Amino acid sequence: MTERRVVLASHNAGKLVELRDILGDALGTGVELVGYDGPEPVEDGDSYAANALIKARAAVEHTGLPALADDSGIAVDALGGAPGIHSARYAGTRVDADNIALLLRNLEGVVERTAAFVCAAAFVTPDGTEHVFEAVWNGEVTTEPVGTGGHGYDPVFRPDDADRTSAELTRDEKNALSHRSKAFRGIAPIVREYFGAE
């Protein structure tokens, strides 16, 4: 196997940079994580894992390369796990500030605000082999946004293993703790084995 590239099934250039930071050499020496320019599939799965696999399969089909993908969201206990897999379009606009505003409205007066960020990372190969690794980052929803870093629900999520919101953490701190870093580090050994990488 001469080609040692794996495509990240996302049009988000920032996510590509983030994952290169998170993974470092975890995929194996000489294995390159590359961007994706193909069509976006309809994410109509009923779980994080299903949606991650939909994205990875589409990238494999378009590029012929093995693909990594993820699906993530925030699950709030007081809301029965919502917004869950609908996190990105919770308010119907795909605008982070709108999603956060709706979440806080739905939690008005709620004292018990435990929540978890969830991420499923999928790895799909051209021969149809599929793997998924899911990870959670436990914490709580704050009563107002704090911090300017990150994206999505980061300004209203205070992790159990930090004294600030996710949006207040440095990039290195977040990459060491987050659900996404745990999920992709969990699946990295499978990618390394696929490439026979050191």
Buried (B, 14 or more C-beta within 10 A) or exposed (E): EEEBEBBBBBEEEEBBEBBEEBBEEBBBEEBEBEBBEBEEBEBEBEBBBBBBBBBBBBBBBBBEBBBBBBBBBBBBBBBEBBBBBEBBBBBEEEEBEBBBBBBBEBBEEBEEBEBBBBBBBBBBBEEEEBBBBBBBBBBBBBEEBBBEBBEBBBBBBBBEEBEBBBBBBEEEBBBEBBBBBBBBBBBBEBBBEBBEBE
